[in-house]
Amino acid sequence: MSAKRAVAALLAVAAAVIGVWAAAFPLSFYRDFPFPGRNWVSALGPYNEHLTRDVGGLFLALLVMTVWAIRRPSPAVLRMTGGAWLIFTAEHLVWHALHLDVFPTIDKIGNVVSLGAMLVLSLLLLLPDRPLPASLQSC
């Protein structure tokens, strides 16, 4: 598997977990994300089933696109996937970075690190492809 396909696979796993959880079990996602006892969603306001299910749908849509990129990788498809993830993750990270005051320090760090990691993965899909050295092209 190429490096970019591996990056896309990491994003796909995140999209699958978050998407299924939020879309199929919105109250559990609201109360327990990222895992029981941390409560990153419920700390930010009242429960809204519609919004939570929509977030799940967004992640599931990103999952579909990302799986397509993994199965049919091309520079253009991988860049498009990275661009879509970048738009979402940049906005998501900025919003959360501006609303960390409700969290204890460990959760502030967890929010920034997890959202920052998704942003970095998105950016990696946008990097230009480097041609293989001549010595590896015949392998």
JONOR-V833935 format. One record per backbone hydrogen bond with DSSP energy under -1.0 kcal/mol. CO is the residue of the C=O (numbers start at 1). NH is the residue of the N-H. E is the energy in kcal/mol with one decimal. If there is no record, write none. Layout:
# JONOR-V833935
{{CO | NH | E} {CO | NH | E}}
This chain:
# JONOR-V833935
{{2 | 6 | -2.1} {3 | 7 | -2.2} {4 | 8 | -2.6} {5 | 9 | -2.2} {6 | 10 | -1.9} {7 | 11 | -2.0} {8 | 12 | -2.5} {9 | 13 | -2.3} {10 | 14 | -2.1} {11 | 15 | -2.7} {12 | 16 | -2.6} {13 | 17 | -2.5} {14 | 18 | -2.6} {15 | 19 | -2.5} {16 | 20 | -2.4} {17 | 21 | -2.0} {18 | 22 | -2.8} {19 | 23 | -2.5} {20 | 24 | -2.7} {21 | 25 | -2.0} {25 | 29 | -2.5} {26 | 30 | -2.6} {27 | 31 | -2.4} {28 | 32 | -3.1} {29 | 33 | -1.9} {30 | 42 | -1.3} {33 | 40 | -2.9} {35 | 38 | -2.1} {39 | 43 | -1.2} {41 | 44 | -1.9} {48 | 52 | -2.5} {49 | 53 | -2.8} {50 | 54 | -2.3} {51 | 55 | -2.2} {52 | 56 | -2.0} {53 | 57 | -2.5} {54 | 58 | -2.4} {55 | 59 | -2.3} {56 | 60 | -2.3} {57 | 61 | -2.3} {58 | 62 | -2.3} {59 | 63 | -2.0} {60 | 64 | -2.1} {61 | 65 | -2.1} {62 | 66 | -2.5} {63 | 67 | -2.9} {64 | 68 | -2.1} {65 | 69 | -2.1} {66 | 70 | -1.9} {67 | 71 | -2.6} {68 | 72 | -2.7} {74 | 78 | -2.7} {75 | 79 | -2.2} {76 | 80 | -2.6} {77 | 81 | -2.3} {78 | 82 | -2.4} {79 | 83 | -2.7} {80 | 84 | -2.4} {81 | 85 | -2.5} {82 | 86 | -2.6} {83 | 87 | -2.3} {84 | 88 | -1.9} {85 | 89 | -3.4} {86 | 90 | -2.7} {87 | 91 | -1.6} {88 | 92 | -2.4} {89 | 93 | -2.7} {90 | 94 | -2.5} {91 | 95 | -2.5} {92 | 96 | -2.3} {93 | 97 | -2.8} {94 | 98 | -1.6} {96 | 99 | -1.5} {100 | 103 | -2.1} {104 | 108 | -2.1} {105 | 109 | -2.5} {106 | 110 | -2.3} {107 | 111 | -2.6} {108 | 112 | -2.2} {109 | 113 | -3.0} {110 | 114 | -2.5} {111 | 115 | -2.5} {112 | 116 | -2.3} {113 | 117 | -2.4} {114 | 118 | -1.7} {115 | 119 | -1.8} {116 | 120 | -2.5} {117 | 121 | -2.5} {118 | 122 | -2.0} {119 | 123 | -2.3} {120 | 124 | -2.3} {121 | 125 | -1.3} {123 | 126 | -1.1} {133 | 136 | -1.9} {133 | 137 | -1.1} {136 | 139 | -1.2}}
